[in-house]
Amino acid sequence: MTRSIVRFVDHTIRRAPEGGVTFEAFCVAHECGEESGPQEAQEAAQDWCLRHTGKTGHDLFRRVFTDHARVSRAE
């Protein structure tokens, strides 16, 4: 018979700045599906929304902000 010992170990999760942040915008107008693609600057994704609205009249977007996180064992 094999016995296992399981113990709880605290971990922390923190933003990992070296991973950067990306900004994306997705047009959610009926059957549009266009998107800004990942951008390094929030202003670039916002500018894409403004241009897209100017060309199409679409005015509703889903915005996604992505960062990276690192999990470490607490000491």
CHARMM internal coordinates of N, CA and C (Angstrom, degrees):
IC EDIT
DIST 1 N 1 CA 1.4414
DIST 1 CA 1 C 1.5326
ANGL 1 N 1 CA 1 C 108.41
DIST 1 C 2 N 1.3254
ANGL 1 CA 1 C 2 N 115.81
DIHE 1 N 1 CA 1 C 2 N 131.50
DIST 2 N 2 CA 1.4614
ANGL 1 C 2 N 2 CA 121.40
DIHE 1 CA 1 C 2 N 2 CA 179.00
DIST 2 CA 2 C 1.5202
ANGL 2 N 2 CA 2 C 108.64
DIHE 1 C 2 N 2 CA 2 C -101.25
DIST 2 C 3 N 1.3250
ANGL 2 CA 2 C 3 N 115.47
DIHE 2 N 2 CA 2 C 3 N 135.79
DIST 3 N 3 CA 1.4637
ANGL 2 C 3 N 3 CA 120.46
DIHE 2 CA 2 C 3 N 3 CA 178.11
DIST 3 CA 3 C 1.5296
ANGL 3 N 3 CA 3 C 108.62
DIHE 2 C 3 N 3 CA 3 C -113.54
DIST 3 C 4 N 1.2928
ANGL 3 CA 3 C 4 N 115.45
DIHE 3 N 3 CA 3 C 4 N 141.85
DIST 4 N 4 CA 1.4622
ANGL 3 C 4 N 4 CA 121.00
DIHE 3 CA 3 C 4 N 4 CA 176.67
DIST 4 CA 4 C 1.5118
ANGL 4 N 4 CA 4 C 109.11
DIHE 3 C 4 N 4 CA 4 C -116.42
DIST 4 C 5 N 1.3040
ANGL 4 CA 4 C 5 N 115.31
DIHE 4 N 4 CA 4 C 5 N 146.16
DIST 5 N 5 CA 1.4534
ANGL 4 C 5 N 5 CA 121.08
DIHE 4 CA 4 C 5 N 5 CA 173.50
DIST 5 CA 5 C 1.5226
ANGL 5 N 5 CA 5 C 106.91
DIHE 4 C 5 N 5 CA 5 C -114.03
DIST 5 C 6 N 1.2989
ANGL 5 CA 5 C 6 N 114.82
DIHE 5 N 5 CA 5 C 6 N 123.66
DIST 6 N 6 CA 1.4595
ANGL 5 C 6 N 6 CA 120.80
DIHE 5 CA 5 C 6 N 6 CA 179.81
DIST 6 CA 6 C 1.5208
ANGL 6 N 6 CA 6 C 107.39
DIHE 5 C 6 N 6 CA 6 C -116.08
DIST 6 C 7 N 1.3372
ANGL 6 CA 6 C 7 N 115.76
DIHE 6 N 6 CA 6 C 7 N 132.13
DIST 7 N 7 CA 1.4501
ANGL 6 C 7 N 7 CA 118.52
DIHE 6 CA 6 C 7 N 7 CA 177.68
DIST 7 CA 7 C 1.5213
ANGL 7 N 7 CA 7 C 109.35
DIHE 6 C 7 N 7 CA 7 C -132.12
DIST 7 C 8 N 1.3008
ANGL 7 CA 7 C 8 N 114.86
DIHE 7 N 7 CA 7 C 8 N 149.57
DIST 8 N 8 CA 1.4496
ANGL 7 C 8 N 8 CA 121.48
DIHE 7 CA 7 C 8 N 8 CA 178.76
DIST 8 CA 8 C 1.5290
ANGL 8 N 8 CA 8 C 108.99
DIHE 7 C 8 N 8 CA 8 C -81.24
DIST 8 C 9 N 1.3141
ANGL 8 CA 8 C 9 N 115.86
DIHE 8 N 8 CA 8 C 9 N 132.81
DIST 9 N 9 CA 1.4643
ANGL 8 C 9 N 9 CA 120.83
DIHE 8 CA 8 C 9 N 9 CA 178.01
DIST 9 CA 9 C 1.5269
ANGL 9 N 9 CA 9 C 107.37
DIHE 8 C 9 N 9 CA 9 C -125.32
DIST 9 C 10 N 1.3281
ANGL 9 CA 9 C 10 N 116.22
DIHE 9 N 9 CA 9 C 10 N 126.51
DIST 10 N 10 CA 1.4654
ANGL 9 C 10 N 10 CA 120.52
DIHE 9 CA 9 C 10 N 10 CA 178.03
DIST 10 CA 10 C 1.5225
ANGL 10 N 10 CA 10 C 110.88
DIHE 9 C 10 N 10 CA 10 C -68.58
DIST 10 C 11 N 1.3241
ANGL 10 CA 10 C 11 N 114.96
DIHE 10 N 10 CA 10 C 11 N 141.08
DIST 11 N 11 CA 1.4538
ANGL 10 C 11 N 11 CA 122.28
DIHE 10 CA 10 C 11 N 11 CA 174.44
DIST 11 CA 11 C 1.5211
ANGL 11 N 11 CA 11 C 108.36
DIHE 10 C 11 N 11 CA 11 C -130.22
DIST 11 C 12 N 1.2945
ANGL 11 CA 11 C 12 N 116.14
DIHE 11 N 11 CA 11 C 12 N 158.77
DIST 12 N 12 CA 1.4632
ANGL 11 C 12 N 12 CA 121.28
DIHE 11 CA 11 C 12 N 12 CA 173.57
DIST 12 CA 12 C 1.5264
ANGL 12 N 12 CA 12 C 107.96
DIHE 11 C 12 N 12 CA 12 C -123.38
DIST 12 C 13 N 1.3049
ANGL 12 CA 12 C 13 N 114.84
DIHE 12 N 12 CA 12 C 13 N 154.51
DIST 13 N 13 CA 1.4669
ANGL 12 C 13 N 13 CA 120.06
DIHE 12 CA 12 C 13 N 13 CA 175.58
DIST 13 CA 13 C 1.5211
ANGL 13 N 13 CA 13 C 107.25
DIHE 12 C 13 N 13 CA 13 C -128.15
DIST 13 C 14 N 1.3177
ANGL 13 CA 13 C 14 N 115.55
DIHE 13 N 13 CA 13 C 14 N 131.73
DIST 14 N 14 CA 1.4634
ANGL 13 C 14 N 14 CA 121.47
DIHE 13 CA 13 C 14 N 14 CA -178.12
DIST 14 CA 14 C 1.5240
ANGL 14 N 14 CA 14 C 109.58
DIHE 13 C 14 N 14 CA 14 C -139.83
DIST 14 C 15 N 1.3069
ANGL 14 CA 14 C 15 N 114.33
DIHE 14 N 14 CA 14 C 15 N 154.01
DIST 15 N 15 CA 1.4625
ANGL 14 C 15 N 15 CA 120.15
DIHE 14 CA 14 C 15 N 15 CA 175.18
DIST 15 CA 15 C 1.5217
ANGL 15 N 15 CA 15 C 108.70
DIHE 14 C 15 N 15 CA 15 C -61.28
DIST 15 C 16 N 1.3331
ANGL 15 CA 15 C 16 N 115.52
DIHE 15 N 15 CA 15 C 16 N 137.61
DIST 16 N 16 CA 1.4618
ANGL 15 C 16 N 16 CA 121.66
DIHE 15 CA 15 C 16 N 16 CA 177.58
DIST 16 CA 16 C 1.5293
ANGL 16 N 16 CA 16 C 107.71
DIHE 15 C 16 N 16 CA 16 C -106.51
DIST 16 C 17 N 1.3375
ANGL 16 CA 16 C 17 N 117.82
DIHE 16 N 16 CA 16 C 17 N 96.36
DIST 17 N 17 CA 1.4597
ANGL 16 C 17 N 17 CA 120.35
DIHE 16 CA 16 C 17 N 17 CA -174.61
DIST 17 CA 17 C 1.5239
ANGL 17 N 17 CA 17 C 113.91
DIHE 16 C 17 N 17 CA 17 C -59.02
DIST 17 C 18 N 1.3246
ANGL 17 CA 17 C 18 N 116.79
DIHE 17 N 17 CA 17 C 18 N -28.67
DIST 18 N 18 CA 1.4690
ANGL 17 C 18 N 18 CA 118.38
DIHE 17 CA 17 C 18 N 18 CA -179.28
DIST 18 CA 18 C 1.5301
ANGL 18 N 18 CA 18 C 112.32
DIHE 17 C 18 N 18 CA 18 C -65.57
DIST 18 C 19 N 1.3296
ANGL 18 CA 18 C 19 N 116.93
DIHE 18 N 18 CA 18 C 19 N -16.86
DIST 19 N 19 CA 1.4648
ANGL 18 C 19 N 19 CA 120.49
DIHE 18 CA 18 C 19 N 19 CA 178.08
DIST 19 CA 19 C 1.5084
ANGL 19 N 19 CA 19 C 113.12
DIHE 18 C 19 N 19 CA 19 C -80.09
DIST 19 C 20 N 1.3379
ANGL 19 CA 19 C 20 N 116.74
DIHE 19 N 19 CA 19 C 20 N -16.20
DIST 20 N 20 CA 1.4568
ANGL 19 C 20 N 20 CA 120.23
DIHE 19 CA 19 C 20 N 20 CA 179.09
DIST 20 CA 20 C 1.5200
ANGL 20 N 20 CA 20 C 112.44
DIHE 19 C 20 N 20 CA 20 C 78.09
DIST 20 C 21 N 1.3104
ANGL 20 CA 20 C 21 N 114.94
DIHE 20 N 20 CA 20 C 21 N -179.05
DIST 21 N 21 CA 1.4597
ANGL 20 C 21 N 21 CA 123.32
DIHE 20 CA 20 C 21 N 21 CA 178.13
DIST 21 CA 21 C 1.5165
ANGL 21 N 21 CA 21 C 107.21
DIHE 20 C 21 N 21 CA 21 C -132.79
DIST 21 C 22 N 1.3163
ANGL 21 CA 21 C 22 N 116.62
DIHE 21 N 21 CA 21 C 22 N 140.96
DIST 22 N 22 CA 1.4602
ANGL 21 C 22 N 22 CA 120.09
DIHE 21 CA 21 C 22 N 22 CA 173.57
DIST 22 CA 22 C 1.5236
ANGL 22 N 22 CA 22 C 108.70
DIHE 21 C 22 N 22 CA 22 C -121.16
DIST 22 C 23 N 1.3148
ANGL 22 CA 22 C 23 N 115.21
DIHE 22 N 22 CA 22 C 23 N 151.64
DIST 23 N 23 CA 1.4556
ANGL 22 C 23 N 23 CA 123.49
DIHE 22 CA 22 C 23 N 23 CA -178.85
DIST 23 CA 23 C 1.5150
ANGL 23 N 23 CA 23 C 107.48
DIHE 22 C 23 N 23 CA 23 C -125.53
DIST 23 C 24 N 1.3338
ANGL 23 CA 23 C 24 N 115.97
DIHE 23 N 23 CA 23 C 24 N 134.40
DIST 24 N 24 CA 1.4609
ANGL 23 C 24 N 24 CA 120.34
DIHE 23 CA 23 C 24 N 24 CA 178.62
DIST 24 CA 24 C 1.5181
ANGL 24 N 24 CA 24 C 109.19
DIHE 23 C 24 N 24 CA 24 C -138.21
DIST 24 C 25 N 1.3225
ANGL 24 CA 24 C 25 N 116.03
DIHE 24 N 24 CA 24 C 25 N 152.22
DIST 25 N 25 CA 1.4623
ANGL 24 C 25 N 25 CA 121.60
DIHE 24 CA 24 C 25 N 25 CA 175.26
DIST 25 CA 25 C 1.5287
ANGL 25 N 25 CA 25 C 108.11
DIHE 24 C 25 N 25 CA 25 C -132.04
DIST 25 C 26 N 1.3152
ANGL 25 CA 25 C 26 N 115.22
DIHE 25 N 25 CA 25 C 26 N 140.91
DIST 26 N 26 CA 1.4623
ANGL 25 C 26 N 26 CA 122.40
DIHE 25 CA 25 C 26 N 26 CA -178.74
DIST 26 CA 26 C 1.5210
ANGL 26 N 26 CA 26 C 108.40
DIHE 25 C 26 N 26 CA 26 C -127.27
DIST 26 C 27 N 1.3104
ANGL 26 CA 26 C 27 N 116.64
DIHE 26 N 26 CA 26 C 27 N 126.94
DIST 27 N 27 CA 1.4593
ANGL 26 C 27 N 27 CA 120.45
DIHE 26 CA 26 C 27 N 27 CA 176.01
DIST 27 CA 27 C 1.5253
ANGL 27 N 27 CA 27 C 107.78
DIHE 26 C 27 N 27 CA 27 C -73.57
DIST 27 C 28 N 1.3270
ANGL 27 CA 27 C 28 N 116.29
DIHE 27 N 27 CA 27 C 28 N 128.42
DIST 28 N 28 CA 1.4632
ANGL 27 C 28 N 28 CA 119.76
DIHE 27 CA 27 C 28 N 28 CA -179.90
DIST 28 CA 28 C 1.5288
ANGL 28 N 28 CA 28 C 112.02
DIHE 27 C 28 N 28 CA 28 C -110.33
DIST 28 C 29 N 1.3221
ANGL 28 CA 28 C 29 N 116.37
DIHE 28 N 28 CA 28 C 29 N 17.45
DIST 29 N 29 CA 1.4627
ANGL 28 C 29 N 29 CA 119.50
DIHE 28 CA 28 C 29 N 29 CA 173.22
DIST 29 CA 29 C 1.5322
ANGL 29 N 29 CA 29 C 108.24
DIHE 28 C 29 N 29 CA 29 C -63.69
DIST 29 C 30 N 1.2985
ANGL 29 CA 29 C 30 N 116.18
DIHE 29 N 29 CA 29 C 30 N 148.04
DIST 30 N 30 CA 1.4667
ANGL 29 C 30 N 30 CA 122.13
DIHE 29 CA 29 C 30 N 30 CA -176.40
DIST 30 CA 30 C 1.5339
ANGL 30 N 30 CA 30 C 111.82
DIHE 29 C 30 N 30 CA 30 C -49.20
DIST 30 C 31 N 1.3276
ANGL 30 CA 30 C 31 N 115.52
DIHE 30 N 30 CA 30 C 31 N 120.18
DIST 31 N 31 CA 1.4686
ANGL 30 C 31 N 31 CA 124.64
DIHE 30 CA 30 C 31 N 31 CA 175.33
DIST 31 CA 31 C 1.5270
ANGL 31 N 31 CA 31 C 114.59
DIHE 30 C 31 N 31 CA 31 C 60.43
DIST 31 C 32 N 1.3340
ANGL 31 CA 31 C 32 N 119.32
DIHE 31 N 31 CA 31 C 32 N 24.57
DIST 32 N 32 CA 1.4592
ANGL 31 C 32 N 32 CA 120.02
DIHE 31 CA 31 C 32 N 32 CA 177.63
DIST 32 CA 32 C 1.5252
ANGL 32 N 32 CA 32 C 110.21
DIHE 31 C 32 N 32 CA 32 C -85.37
DIST 32 C 33 N 1.3251
ANGL 32 CA 32 C 33 N 116.12
DIHE 32 N 32 CA 32 C 33 N -68.25
DIST 33 N 33 CA 1.4575
ANGL 32 C 33 N 33 CA 120.32
DIHE 32 CA 32 C 33 N 33 CA 176.80
DIST 33 CA 33 C 1.5214
ANGL 33 N 33 CA 33 C 116.43
DIHE 32 C 33 N 33 CA 33 C 77.84
DIST 33 C 34 N 1.3309
ANGL 33 CA 33 C 34 N 119.04
DIHE 33 N 33 CA 33 C 34 N 3.11
DIST 34 N 34 CA 1.4649
ANGL 33 C 34 N 34 CA 119.27
DIHE 33 CA 33 C 34 N 34 CA 178.87
DIST 34 CA 34 C 1.5219
ANGL 34 N 34 CA 34 C 110.27
DIHE 33 C 34 N 34 CA 34 C -75.24
DIST 34 C 35 N 1.3302
ANGL 34 CA 34 C 35 N 115.56
DIHE 34 N 34 CA 34 C 35 N 153.31
DIST 35 N 35 CA 1.4649
ANGL 34 C 35 N 35 CA 120.81
DIHE 34 CA 34 C 35 N 35 CA -178.49
DIST 35 CA 35 C 1.5129
ANGL 35 N 35 CA 35 C 110.68
DIHE 34 C 35 N 35 CA 35 C -146.41
DIST 35 C 36 N 1.3239
ANGL 35 CA 35 C 36 N 114.46
DIHE 35 N 35 CA 35 C 36 N 158.14
DIST 36 N 36 CA 1.4659
ANGL 35 C 36 N 36 CA 120.42
DIHE 35 CA 35 C 36 N 36 CA -177.98
DIST 36 CA 36 C 1.5181
ANGL 36 N 36 CA 36 C 112.57
DIHE 35 C 36 N 36 CA 36 C -75.74
DIST 36 C 37 N 1.3202
ANGL 36 CA 36 C 37 N 116.74
DIHE 36 N 36 CA 36 C 37 N -24.11
DIST 37 N 37 CA 1.4581
ANGL 36 C 37 N 37 CA 120.27
DIHE 36 CA 36 C 37 N 37 CA -170.13
DIST 37 CA 37 C 1.5152
ANGL 37 N 37 CA 37 C 108.71
DIHE 36 C 37 N 37 CA 37 C 79.46
DIST 37 C 38 N 1.3289
ANGL 37 CA 37 C 38 N 118.54
DIHE 37 N 37 CA 37 C 38 N 164.18
DIST 38 N 38 CA 1.4621
ANGL 37 C 38 N 38 CA 120.46
DIHE 37 CA 37 C 38 N 38 CA -178.40
DIST 38 CA 38 C 1.5257
ANGL 38 N 38 CA 38 C 111.20
DIHE 37 C 38 N 38 CA 38 C -66.17
DIST 38 C 39 N 1.3253
ANGL 38 CA 38 C 39 N 115.46
DIHE 38 N 38 CA 38 C 39 N 133.52
DIST 39 N 39 CA 1.4639
ANGL 38 C 39 N 39 CA 122.13
DIHE 38 CA 38 C 39 N 39 CA -179.67
DIST 39 CA 39 C 1.5256
ANGL 39 N 39 CA 39 C 108.81
DIHE 38 C 39 N 39 CA 39 C -125.16
DIST 39 C 40 N 1.3161
ANGL 39 CA 39 C 40 N 116.87
DIHE 39 N 39 CA 39 C 40 N 144.92
DIST 40 N 40 CA 1.4594
ANGL 39 C 40 N 40 CA 120.49
DIHE 39 CA 39 C 40 N 40 CA 178.14
DIST 40 CA 40 C 1.5152
ANGL 40 N 40 CA 40 C 112.64
DIHE 39 C 40 N 40 CA 40 C -80.02
DIST 40 C 41 N 1.3237
ANGL 40 CA 40 C 41 N 117.27
DIHE 40 N 40 CA 40 C 41 N -20.96
DIST 41 N 41 CA 1.4668
ANGL 40 C 41 N 41 CA 121.31
DIHE 40 CA 40 C 41 N 41 CA -179.04
DIST 41 CA 41 C 1.5218
ANGL 41 N 41 CA 41 C 109.65
DIHE 40 C 41 N 41 CA 41 C -118.49
DIST 41 C 42 N 1.3236
ANGL 41 CA 41 C 42 N 116.09
DIHE 41 N 41 CA 41 C 42 N 136.07
DIST 42 N 42 CA 1.4559
ANGL 41 C 42 N 42 CA 121.18
DIHE 41 CA 41 C 42 N 42 CA 179.11
DIST 42 CA 42 C 1.5272
ANGL 42 N 42 CA 42 C 111.09
DIHE 41 C 42 N 42 CA 42 C -59.09
DIST 42 C 43 N 1.3308
ANGL 42 CA 42 C 43 N 115.99
DIHE 42 N 42 CA 42 C 43 N -37.70
DIST 43 N 43 CA 1.4646
ANGL 42 C 43 N 43 CA 120.17
DIHE 42 CA 42 C 43 N 43 CA -178.94
DIST 43 CA 43 C 1.5265
ANGL 43 N 43 CA 43 C 111.66
DIHE 42 C 43 N 43 CA 43 C -61.24
DIST 43 C 44 N 1.3310
ANGL 43 CA 43 C 44 N 117.78
DIHE 43 N 43 CA 43 C 44 N -34.40
DIST 44 N 44 CA 1.4677
ANGL 43 C 44 N 44 CA 120.78
DIHE 43 CA 43 C 44 N 44 CA -179.89
DIST 44 CA 44 C 1.5243
ANGL 44 N 44 CA 44 C 110.79
DIHE 43 C 44 N 44 CA 44 C -64.71
DIST 44 C 45 N 1.3269
ANGL 44 CA 44 C 45 N 117.24
DIHE 44 N 44 CA 44 C 45 N -42.11
DIST 45 N 45 CA 1.4655
ANGL 44 C 45 N 45 CA 120.23
DIHE 44 CA 44 C 45 N 45 CA 178.14
DIST 45 CA 45 C 1.5252
ANGL 45 N 45 CA 45 C 110.39
DIHE 44 C 45 N 45 CA 45 C -67.68
DIST 45 C 46 N 1.3306
ANGL 45 CA 45 C 46 N 116.91
DIHE 45 N 45 CA 45 C 46 N -40.38
DIST 46 N 46 CA 1.4658
ANGL 45 C 46 N 46 CA 120.55
DIHE 45 CA 45 C 46 N 46 CA 178.18
DIST 46 CA 46 C 1.5200
ANGL 46 N 46 CA 46 C 111.19
DIHE 45 C 46 N 46 CA 46 C -64.78
DIST 46 C 47 N 1.3227
ANGL 46 CA 46 C 47 N 117.30
DIHE 46 N 46 CA 46 C 47 N -41.74
DIST 47 N 47 CA 1.4700
ANGL 46 C 47 N 47 CA 120.79
DIHE 46 CA 46 C 47 N 47 CA 178.27
DIST 47 CA 47 C 1.5226
ANGL 47 N 47 CA 47 C 110.66
DIHE 46 C 47 N 47 CA 47 C -61.67
DIST 47 C 48 N 1.3275
ANGL 47 CA 47 C 48 N 116.63
DIHE 47 N 47 CA 47 C 48 N -38.41
DIST 48 N 48 CA 1.4679
ANGL 47 C 48 N 48 CA 120.11
DIHE 47 CA 47 C 48 N 48 CA 177.13
DIST 48 CA 48 C 1.5253
ANGL 48 N 48 CA 48 C 109.74
DIHE 47 C 48 N 48 CA 48 C -59.65
DIST 48 C 49 N 1.3501
ANGL 48 CA 48 C 49 N 117.74
DIHE 48 N 48 CA 48 C 49 N -44.56
DIST 49 N 49 CA 1.4671
ANGL 48 C 49 N 49 CA 121.47
DIHE 48 CA 48 C 49 N 49 CA 178.65
DIST 49 CA 49 C 1.5266
ANGL 49 N 49 CA 49 C 110.70
DIHE 48 C 49 N 49 CA 49 C -58.11
DIST 49 C 50 N 1.3280
ANGL 49 CA 49 C 50 N 115.86
DIHE 49 N 49 CA 49 C 50 N -45.71
DIST 50 N 50 CA 1.4618
ANGL 49 C 50 N 50 CA 119.84
DIHE 49 CA 49 C 50 N 50 CA -178.40
DIST 50 CA 50 C 1.5289
ANGL 50 N 50 CA 50 C 111.54
DIHE 49 C 50 N 50 CA 50 C -63.45
DIST 50 C 51 N 1.3208
ANGL 50 CA 50 C 51 N 117.07
DIHE 50 N 50 CA 50 C 51 N -43.25
DIST 51 N 51 CA 1.4744
ANGL 50 C 51 N 51 CA 120.77
DIHE 50 CA 50 C 51 N 51 CA 178.00
DIST 51 CA 51 C 1.5325
ANGL 51 N 51 CA 51 C 110.77
DIHE 50 C 51 N 51 CA 51 C -64.30
DIST 51 C 52 N 1.3415
ANGL 51 CA 51 C 52 N 115.82
DIHE 51 N 51 CA 51 C 52 N -43.01
DIST 52 N 52 CA 1.4696
ANGL 51 C 52 N 52 CA 120.35
DIHE 51 CA 51 C 52 N 52 CA -179.19
DIST 52 CA 52 C 1.5284
ANGL 52 N 52 CA 52 C 110.33
DIHE 51 C 52 N 52 CA 52 C -62.66
DIST 52 C 53 N 1.3286
ANGL 52 CA 52 C 53 N 116.83
DIHE 52 N 52 CA 52 C 53 N -42.46
DIST 53 N 53 CA 1.4618
ANGL 52 C 53 N 53 CA 119.87
DIHE 52 CA 52 C 53 N 53 CA 177.53
DIST 53 CA 53 C 1.5221
ANGL 53 N 53 CA 53 C 110.64
DIHE 52 C 53 N 53 CA 53 C -62.42
DIST 53 C 54 N 1.3330
ANGL 53 CA 53 C 54 N 116.44
DIHE 53 N 53 CA 53 C 54 N -42.03
DIST 54 N 54 CA 1.4615
ANGL 53 C 54 N 54 CA 120.30
DIHE 53 CA 53 C 54 N 54 CA 179.12
DIST 54 CA 54 C 1.5242
ANGL 54 N 54 CA 54 C 112.31
DIHE 53 C 54 N 54 CA 54 C -60.96
DIST 54 C 55 N 1.3364
ANGL 54 CA 54 C 55 N 117.02
DIHE 54 N 54 CA 54 C 55 N -37.34
DIST 55 N 55 CA 1.4713
ANGL 54 C 55 N 55 CA 120.67
DIHE 54 CA 54 C 55 N 55 CA -178.30
DIST 55 CA 55 C 1.5241
ANGL 55 N 55 CA 55 C 112.96
DIHE 54 C 55 N 55 CA 55 C -80.47
DIST 55 C 56 N 1.3345
ANGL 55 CA 55 C 56 N 116.79
DIHE 55 N 55 CA 55 C 56 N -34.98
DIST 56 N 56 CA 1.4627
ANGL 55 C 56 N 56 CA 119.99
DIHE 55 CA 55 C 56 N 56 CA -169.22
DIST 56 CA 56 C 1.5176
ANGL 56 N 56 CA 56 C 114.65
DIHE 55 C 56 N 56 CA 56 C -115.38
DIST 56 C 57 N 1.3381
ANGL 56 CA 56 C 57 N 116.89
DIHE 56 N 56 CA 56 C 57 N -21.83
DIST 57 N 57 CA 1.4555
ANGL 56 C 57 N 57 CA 120.01
DIHE 56 CA 56 C 57 N 57 CA -172.93
DIST 57 CA 57 C 1.5205
ANGL 57 N 57 CA 57 C 113.12
DIHE 56 C 57 N 57 CA 57 C 83.88
DIST 57 C 58 N 1.3227
ANGL 57 CA 57 C 58 N 117.07
DIHE 57 N 57 CA 57 C 58 N -5.41
DIST 58 N 58 CA 1.4695
ANGL 57 C 58 N 58 CA 120.22
DIHE 57 CA 57 C 58 N 58 CA 177.89
DIST 58 CA 58 C 1.5232
ANGL 58 N 58 CA 58 C 108.95
DIHE 57 C 58 N 58 CA 58 C -67.15
DIST 58 C 59 N 1.3388
ANGL 58 CA 58 C 59 N 116.14
DIHE 58 N 58 CA 58 C 59 N 137.34
DIST 59 N 59 CA 1.4681
ANGL 58 C 59 N 59 CA 117.57
DIHE 58 CA 58 C 59 N 59 CA -173.10
DIST 59 CA 59 C 1.5284
ANGL 59 N 59 CA 59 C 114.60
DIHE 58 C 59 N 59 CA 59 C -131.93
DIST 59 C 60 N 1.3306
ANGL 59 CA 59 C 60 N 117.96
DIHE 59 N 59 CA 59 C 60 N 12.69
DIST 60 N 60 CA 1.4558
ANGL 59 C 60 N 60 CA 120.02
DIHE 59 CA 59 C 60 N 60 CA 179.70
DIST 60 CA 60 C 1.5239
ANGL 60 N 60 CA 60 C 109.50
DIHE 59 C 60 N 60 CA 60 C -125.49
DIST 60 C 61 N 1.3336
ANGL 60 CA 60 C 61 N 115.49
DIHE 60 N 60 CA 60 C 61 N 126.48
DIST 61 N 61 CA 1.4617
ANGL 60 C 61 N 61 CA 121.73
DIHE 60 CA 60 C 61 N 61 CA -175.22
DIST 61 CA 61 C 1.5178
ANGL 61 N 61 CA 61 C 110.24
DIHE 60 C 61 N 61 CA 61 C -132.11
DIST 61 C 62 N 1.3166
ANGL 61 CA 61 C 62 N 115.52
DIHE 61 N 61 CA 61 C 62 N 149.50
DIST 62 N 62 CA 1.4667
ANGL 61 C 62 N 62 CA 121.95
DIHE 61 CA 61 C 62 N 62 CA 170.15
DIST 62 CA 62 C 1.5160
ANGL 62 N 62 CA 62 C 106.14
DIHE 61 C 62 N 62 CA 62 C -102.33
DIST 62 C 63 N 1.3400
ANGL 62 CA 62 C 63 N 116.40
DIHE 62 N 62 CA 62 C 63 N 125.69
DIST 63 N 63 CA 1.4551
ANGL 62 C 63 N 63 CA 120.35
DIHE 62 CA 62 C 63 N 63 CA -179.62
DIST 63 CA 63 C 1.5275
ANGL 63 N 63 CA 63 C 109.12
DIHE 62 C 63 N 63 CA 63 C -107.41
DIST 63 C 64 N 1.3297
ANGL 63 CA 63 C 64 N 115.08
DIHE 63 N 63 CA 63 C 64 N 139.38
DIST 64 N 64 CA 1.4605
ANGL 63 C 64 N 64 CA 120.90
DIHE 63 CA 63 C 64 N 64 CA -178.88
DIST 64 CA 64 C 1.5198
ANGL 64 N 64 CA 64 C 108.40
DIHE 63 C 64 N 64 CA 64 C -127.95
DIST 64 C 65 N 1.3166
ANGL 64 CA 64 C 65 N 114.93
DIHE 64 N 64 CA 64 C 65 N 128.12
DIST 65 N 65 CA 1.4630
ANGL 64 C 65 N 65 CA 122.23
DIHE 64 CA 64 C 65 N 65 CA 177.11
DIST 65 CA 65 C 1.5243
ANGL 65 N 65 CA 65 C 105.93
DIHE 64 C 65 N 65 CA 65 C -115.30
DIST 65 C 66 N 1.3109
ANGL 65 CA 65 C 66 N 117.05
DIHE 65 N 65 CA 65 C 66 N 122.43
DIST 66 N 66 CA 1.4576
ANGL 65 C 66 N 66 CA 121.43
DIHE 65 CA 65 C 66 N 66 CA -176.30
DIST 66 CA 66 C 1.5169
ANGL 66 N 66 CA 66 C 110.09
DIHE 65 C 66 N 66 CA 66 C -119.57
DIST 66 C 67 N 1.3292
ANGL 66 CA 66 C 67 N 115.76
DIHE 66 N 66 CA 66 C 67 N 129.52
DIST 67 N 67 CA 1.4500
ANGL 66 C 67 N 67 CA 119.68
DIHE 66 CA 66 C 67 N 67 CA 172.98
DIST 67 CA 67 C 1.5215
ANGL 67 N 67 CA 67 C 108.36
DIHE 66 C 67 N 67 CA 67 C -126.44
DIST 67 C 68 N 1.3020
ANGL 67 CA 67 C 68 N 116.54
DIHE 67 N 67 CA 67 C 68 N -176.55
DIST 68 N 68 CA 1.4599
ANGL 67 C 68 N 68 CA 121.69
DIHE 67 CA 67 C 68 N 68 CA -179.32
DIST 68 CA 68 C 1.5210
ANGL 68 N 68 CA 68 C 108.53
DIHE 67 C 68 N 68 CA 68 C -118.23
DIST 68 C 69 N 1.3079
ANGL 68 CA 68 C 69 N 115.78
DIHE 68 N 68 CA 68 C 69 N 149.74
DIST 69 N 69 CA 1.4614
ANGL 68 C 69 N 69 CA 120.94
DIHE 68 CA 68 C 69 N 69 CA -179.21
DIST 69 CA 69 C 1.5203
ANGL 69 N 69 CA 69 C 109.30
DIHE 68 C 69 N 69 CA 69 C -130.24
DIST 69 C 70 N 1.3099
ANGL 69 CA 69 C 70 N 114.63
DIHE 69 N 69 CA 69 C 70 N 149.86
DIST 70 N 70 CA 1.4597
ANGL 69 C 70 N 70 CA 121.39
DIHE 69 CA 69 C 70 N 70 CA 176.55
DIST 70 CA 70 C 1.5183
ANGL 70 N 70 CA 70 C 108.93
DIHE 69 C 70 N 70 CA 70 C -119.95
DIST 70 C 71 N 1.3372
ANGL 70 CA 70 C 71 N 116.29
DIHE 70 N 70 CA 70 C 71 N 131.75
DIST 71 N 71 CA 1.4579
ANGL 70 C 71 N 71 CA 122.43
DIHE 70 CA 70 C 71 N 71 CA 176.72
DIST 71 CA 71 C 1.5181
ANGL 71 N 71 CA 71 C 107.89
DIHE 70 C 71 N 71 CA 71 C -102.44
DIST 71 C 72 N 1.3333
ANGL 71 CA 71 C 72 N 115.95
DIHE 71 N 71 CA 71 C 72 N 131.85
DIST 72 N 72 CA 1.4706
ANGL 71 C 72 N 72 CA 120.91
DIHE 71 CA 71 C 72 N 72 CA 179.25
DIST 72 CA 72 C 1.5232
ANGL 72 N 72 CA 72 C 109.44
DIHE 71 C 72 N 72 CA 72 C -132.39
DIST 72 C 73 N 1.2926
ANGL 72 CA 72 C 73 N 114.33
DIHE 72 N 72 CA 72 C 73 N 148.87
DIST 73 N 73 CA 1.4568
ANGL 72 C 73 N 73 CA 119.95
DIHE 72 CA 72 C 73 N 73 CA 175.50
DIST 73 CA 73 C 1.5288
ANGL 73 N 73 CA 73 C 108.12
DIHE 72 C 73 N 73 CA 73 C -72.17
DIST 73 C 74 N 1.3255
ANGL 73 CA 73 C 74 N 115.32
DIHE 73 N 73 CA 73 C 74 N 131.65
DIST 74 N 74 CA 1.4673
ANGL 73 C 74 N 74 CA 119.70
DIHE 73 CA 73 C 74 N 74 CA 177.86
DIST 74 CA 74 C 1.5141
ANGL 74 N 74 CA 74 C 109.20
DIHE 73 C 74 N 74 CA 74 C -71.21
DIST 74 C 75 N 1.2947
ANGL 74 CA 74 C 75 N 115.81
DIHE 74 N 74 CA 74 C 75 N 143.15
DIST 75 N 75 CA 1.4901
ANGL 74 C 75 N 75 CA 120.32
DIHE 74 CA 74 C 75 N 75 CA -178.91
DIST 75 CA 75 C 1.5053
ANGL 75 N 75 CA 75 C 110.79
DIHE 74 C 75 N 75 CA 75 C -85.92
END
COOR INIT
IC SEED 1 N 1 CA 1 C
IC BUILD
